[in-house]
């Protein structure tokens, strides 16, 4: 039996949850980017060049930002997983500290989410 198996399993479940979230951010960013490109193509194909504006570039930027955030989240989650794995196996007493990268990622995701809500709300409400 692996020593402290329950702790290692919990660490791995947490890591996989972070990876799942990162993959969702990557996919959502990709969808936003491609949907924006599709909408610009439709506007040009339908001879409505007035509909192609700077707003599309903001959506593309938000999609790219989500994809970059997803990649950073993979790196931070992997670093945290390996750090916690080492701490679980360590015999020395350690105090638990929240990591600043986790808080920064949460803030970035929150700001991007707020931007997307405002952007979609402005598009829907006119």
N, C-alpha and C positions, 0 to 999 in steps of 0.2 A: 504494500500500500504506500502511496506517496504521502510523505509527511506534509501536514497542513493542506491536504487536498481540497477541503472546503474553501479555504482562503484563495487558493490558486484558481479554483473553478469560478469563484465570484469575480476575481480579477479578470479572468478570461471573458466571462459574460459581459462585464462592463466594457471591456475592450471591443467586443463584437457589437455592442450597442452603439459605441462611438463610430465604428466603421460603417454600420448600417446607416447612421445619420449622415456621415460623410458621403456615402454613395447616393443617398437621397438628395443631398445638396448638389452634387455633381450632375445628377440626372435632371434635377429641376432647373439648374442653370443652363444646361444644354437645351432643354425644351424651350426655355424663355428665349435663348439666342436664336434657335432655329425657327420658332414661331414668328419672331420679329422679322427675320429674313424673309419668311414666307409672306408676311403681311406687306412688306416693302415691295416684293416681287408682284403681288396682286395689284398694288396701287399703280405701279409702273405699267403692268400689262393691261390694266383697265383704263389707261390714259388719264389717271388721276394723280399727276405728279405733285399736286398741292398737298396730298395726304402724306407724302414722304417728308418727314420733318425731323428736327432734332430730337423729338420725343422717342423716335425709334432707336436712336443712338443711346439714349438713357437706358432703355430696356436692354439693349445689347450689353451695355456696361454693367447693368445689374446681373445679367446672366453670367458674364465673365467673372464678376466679383463672387458670385455664388460658387462657381467652379473652382476658383482659387481658394476660397474659404474651405471647400470640401477637401482639397489637397492638403492644405495646412492642417485641417482637422485630422487627417490620416497620420501626418507626421507627429502631431502633438499626442494623439491617442497611442501611437506606437511607443513613443518616448515614455509616457505615463505607465503603460503596461509593463515595459521592461523595468522601469524604476520600482514599481510596486512588487513585481516578481522578485527582484533582488531584496527588497525590504521584508517580504514575507519569509524568505529563506534566512534572513539575517537573525542572529541571536541577540544582537545589541538592541536595547530598547530605543525606539524612535518615536518622536511625536508626529502625529499626522498634521500635515500642512496642505492647505489647498494650493493648487498651482496657479500662478498668474496667467499662464497661457489658456487655461480652461476659462477663466473669467473674461479674458480678452476675446476668445472665440465666441463665447455666449453673447457678449456685447456686439460683436460684428454681425452675428446671425440676427440678433434682435434689430439692429439698425437696418440691415438689408431687408428684413421682413417688413419693417415699418415703411421703408421706401417703396417696396412692391405694393403694399396696401394703399398707400397714397397714390402711386402711379396708376394702379388699376381703378381706384375710386375716381380719379380725375377723368380717365378714359370713359368709364361707364356713365358718370354723371354729366359728362360733357364739359 
